[in-house]
Amino acid sequence: MHSTAALSLQPPLKPPVTCSQGHSSNLILTTAEGGSICLLCLSVLLANPKSPTVHVSYALSQLSQAISQSQFIHSLLTFHSHFLISPLVFVLSNFDDEPIANQTIDLILRICDAAKSNSNEDVQMEFAARVSNWLSSGSLAWSRRQLYMLHCFGVLLDSQESKLYASIKDKDSLICNLITGLQLSSEVIQGEIMFVLYRLFLLHFIDMDDNCTDVFAACCPKLVRLPLEVLMKSESEDVWLNCVGVLPCIEFFFQFIFAF
């Protein structure tokens, strides 16, 4: 099973030569308890949509425990800083499981925070790029997995790192898909979209990306009308707060662009 290969116990004095699947020792990181995690086995497990959710959840919990250890996270970020980015994002797209999604998002944020504390912003930028690619593609079709991806994106943007804006490759499709999502009846989705739009506007003002200005301007009628409709119809306090946050940004944005 992938889970036992990824989390097999090993002697504490030295790292194993290979894991039980024969993967090289340079992909195996030891833990403070004397065990080890094979990054390749772990990646295979997380990226496989047919992996049993109990195995995925257990692997995530063990990884969570390991990255709290200074030596483990130092080795991960020094030698394999980007290795787990794709597999962790795949978890959000593969599994319709809220506890697993919460585990994954927590891990992503902790890895990003650890990387930034070591002056490595590239890790968070790649996470944001990969998550935004999923949202831009629309391939998850506003399923619960799309909601998990959206929430993760909002939390990543909440750091207000201006460089994150540049990591979004297809801003046109992203914004169009977000506007489409506002027309759905789910208040949870609407609230998450409002928060993401709010953060995107703030980052846009910092970055002043002319390409994205064109996208926002092209969507002007819907960007003004839909948040107002959501605000009037919603019974959720969280949605109200996010609407109140994004509406002044929209007003300021269009006053700015139409002034020139």
N, C-alpha and C positions, 0 to 999 in steps of 0.2 A: 504494500500500500504506500502511496506517496507520503502520507502523513508520518509514518514511522521512519521512512527514509529521511525526511526533512528534519526530524526531531530526535534522531537516534542518540542514545546515551553513549558517551565515549570517556575514556580515562582522562582525568583532569590534568595530568602533567604535560601532555603534549597533544596537539591537534591530530586527528586521524589522517592517515595517508589518503584514504578515499572514503566516501560514504558507501552504504550498502548497494548503491546503484553504480558504483565505480567512478563517480565524479571526482575530479581533481581536488586536492587538499586546498588549493588557493581559492576555492569557492566555498569552503567550510569555515565557519566562524565558531569559536568556542564560547561558551557561556560561563558565568561565574560559578555556576553549580557543577561544572565539570562535564556538562553535556555539549552538544554541538548542533548547529543548524546548517544544513547544506542549502545554499541560496538557489542552486539550480533545481533541486527537488522541490523546494518551497515554491519557486516560480511556476513550475509545471503544475503543481497542485492548485495554486490560486488562479491560474489562467485557464484551467479546464472547466468549462461550464457543467460537466458531468461529475465533478468531484462531489462527494457527499458533503452536505453543509456542516455536519458535525465535525468532519475532518478539517474543513476550512476554518471553522470557528476556533477549533483547538489550536491550529497552526497560528492563527492571528493572535490568540492569547499568549502563546509562547513567544512569538516575535515581540509582542508588546512588553512582556516581562524582560526580554533580552535587551531591547533598546534603552531600557532604563539603566543599564549597566554601562559605565563610562568606557570600559575597554571595548565592549562589543560595538557600541555606536561609533566609537572612534575608528575601529577597523572597518566598519561598514562604510562610513563616509570617506575614509581615506582611500580605500581600494575599490569599493563597489558602490559609489554614491548614487548611480543611476540604475543599478541592476534591478531594484524592486519597484521602480516607478510604474512601468507598464503592467506588471502582474497585479499591483494593488488597484490600479484604475480598472483593470479587467474584472476584478471582483465586483465593483459597483455595477458594471454592465452585465455581468453573468448571473448574478444571484438576486432573486426577488425576496430578500430576507432583510428586514429592518435591523435586527441586532447585528448581523454581519456587516451591514452598511455602516452602522455607527462605529463598530470596531475599526473598520477600514479607514473611515474619515479621521478618527482619533489618531490612528497610526500615521496617516499622511501628514497631519498637522505636527505631530511630535517629531517626525523625521525632518520636516521643513524647518521647524524651530531649531533643532539641533544643528542643521546645516548652516542656517543663518548665523548662529552663534559662533560658527567657525568661518564666517565671511564667505559662505558659499550660497549665493542666491540662485544659482542655476538649477538647483534641485526643485525649488518651489516654482520656478518659471516653467520647467518641463512638466511638472504636475498640472499646472494651469493650462499649458498648451494642449496636453493630451485630453484633459477633461473638456476643455472648450471645443476640441475637435469632435468629440462625441455629441455635444449639444448642437454644434453647427450642422452636423450631418443629419440630425433628426431621425436616425435609424432606430432609436429606442421608442419613438412614437408616443411620447408622454405617458409611458408606463410608470410604474413605481420605481423602476430602475433609472428612468430618466429623472425622476424626482430626487433620488439619491445623488445622482451626478450633479444636478442643479444645486442641491444643498452644499455639496462639496465645493463646487465652484464659488458659491457665495462666501463660504468660510475662507477659502483661499484669497479671494479679493478683499476680504475684511481686514487683511493685514495692511492694506493701503500702500503696498509696494508699487511704485509707479512703473517699474520694469515689467510687471505682470501684464500690463496693457499691451506691450509690444509682443508678448508671447502668444497672443490670440491671432491666429493666422487668417481665419475667415470671418471677419467681423460682420460682413454683410449677411451671411447666412445665419450667424449666431443671433443677431438682433431681430431678423425677420422671424426666426423660430420662437424667440422669446415673445414677440408680439402676438404670434399665433397662439401661444400658450395662454396669454392673458384672456383669450376669448373662450377658454374652457370654463366649466362650471366649478372646478375644484378650487376651494379657497386656499388650500395648502399650496397648490401649484402657483396660484396667483400671488400669494404672499412671498414665496421664494423668488419668483420672477421680479417682483417689485424691488426686493432687496438687491438682486443682482443688477438690475437696471440702475438703481441708485448708486451702487459702487462703480458701475461702468461710466456713468456720467461724471462722477468725481475724478476717476482716473483719466477720463478724456480731457477734463479741464486742465489737468497737470501735463498730459502728454500733447494735447492739441493736435490730434491726428486728423488731417484734412480728409483722408479717405473715409474715416468713420463719421465725420461731420456730414458728408454727402449721404451716408446711409441714414443717419438720424433725420436729416432734412427731408429725405424721400418718404420717410415714415411719419412725417409730422402730424397729419390728421389723426392717425390711429394712436400715436404716442400721447396726444393730448386727450382724446376722447376715451380711450379704454381705461386708463387709470381712474378717471373721474367716474366712469360707470362702475368699476370695481369698488371704489370708495362708497358709492351710494348704495350698492346692493349688498355688500359684505356685512356679516354679523361678527366677524372675527376682529378682535382688538389688534392682533399682530398684523393683519392685513391693513387695517386702518393706519397703523403707525408707519408701515412701509410705504403706503400711498402718500401719507403726509410728508414723508422724507423725499420721495422721488418727484412729486409734483413741482415744488419750487425749483428743483434742478432742471426740469423740463422747461419751465417758464424762463429761467435765466438763460438756458442754452439757446432757445429760439429768439429771445431778445438780442442775444449776442450775435448770432449768425445773420439775422435779418437787418442788423445795424450796419452791415458791410456790403 
